[in-house]
């Protein structure tokens, strides 16, 4: 069965956070997700041993540190899924969020949806867990790249990931998506630690 969602996790010598991150994704995936994880390893190959026999994980070992944006580009080049998640390697999906991908994916039934991000404890703006809103979702001007779901064809249409920037790639991508007439959605019912 082919995957629907490719989760791209750039990492650099961070096994103490990466392993629980990957385990939390796999433990909180449902059959409807059809996901595959792409670990873009910018660091030591020895940290990738736990993933070598996992059919849901592909390790993309790099010869040098490509950084965050370069890691995303490497993951995009290797993956073929129609939806992609850019995710930090120190995130964690709590068990209470078992339907996180299903919920976020549902927003793409609206043709103007460009990207969806969850709430979190270490982000700014409307994605901050304590942002004062009772709405299940809100449109926002920016999505923080700690965890963001995108449709690949929309991402390609706005120019993909720009690795020439000295940071702020998530803000740049948010601007490009909005200029293309796409909405950025903060899913207030989904929480990623």
Secondary structure, 3 states (H helix, E strand, C coil): CCCCEEEEEEECCCHHHHHHHHHHHHHCCCCCCCEEEEEEECCCHHHHHHHCCCCCEEEEECCCCCHHHHHHHHHHHHCCCCEEEEECCCCCCCHHHCCHHHHHHHHHHCCCEEEEEEEECCCCHHHECCCCCCCCEEEECCCCCCEEEEEHHHHHHCCCCCCCCCCCHHHHHHHHHHHCCCEEEEEEEEEEC
